[in-house]
Amino acid sequence: MPLALQAQQETGTQDGAAADSAPVVISDVTWSHSIQRGLPVHDLEGPGATLQLVCDPDRVFGPQPNGSFAVTLPQEHAPARIVVLAQTGEQAALELEDGRVAQAKADPDAWSALVTILGSSTEFAVVSAHDAVTWNVEEALAGPCD
């Protein structure tokens, strides 16, 4: 069973709305890496969905982290709330604005869980109120992102 379908069944509803689209599995994708404004940027792209993790392990612009996580999903192009779920059961629940959360505004435990999941998993799910997407990546995300 795809991880996203399991996540839909486990989470049921969020904000009173049932996850109403069929689970999507995006396979054989690879993280792309770039540097933007001095920060490492990691992107995943699949049919109808994208993830972008911006890391700031060296606090390039000062003591406050400038990392961020952005999500676009097939039904919700800018979800307000997501859960990232690993096969191990670890999860990171994040509140987003226009599909993005800044590390400085995220719950530190949720941010840490997100980075752990992306850095140690080749299969994980991103679930919102209307979407459930399982990502099967060729390699877990490498490099520091705390």
Secondary structure, 3 states (H helix, E strand, C coil): CCHHHHHHHHHCEECCEECCCCCEEEEEECCEEEEECCEEEEEEEECCEEEEEECCCCCCCCCCCCCEEEEECCCCCCCCEEEEEECCCCEEEEECECCEEECCCCCHHHHHHHHHHHHHCCEEEEECCCCEEEEEECCCCCCCCC
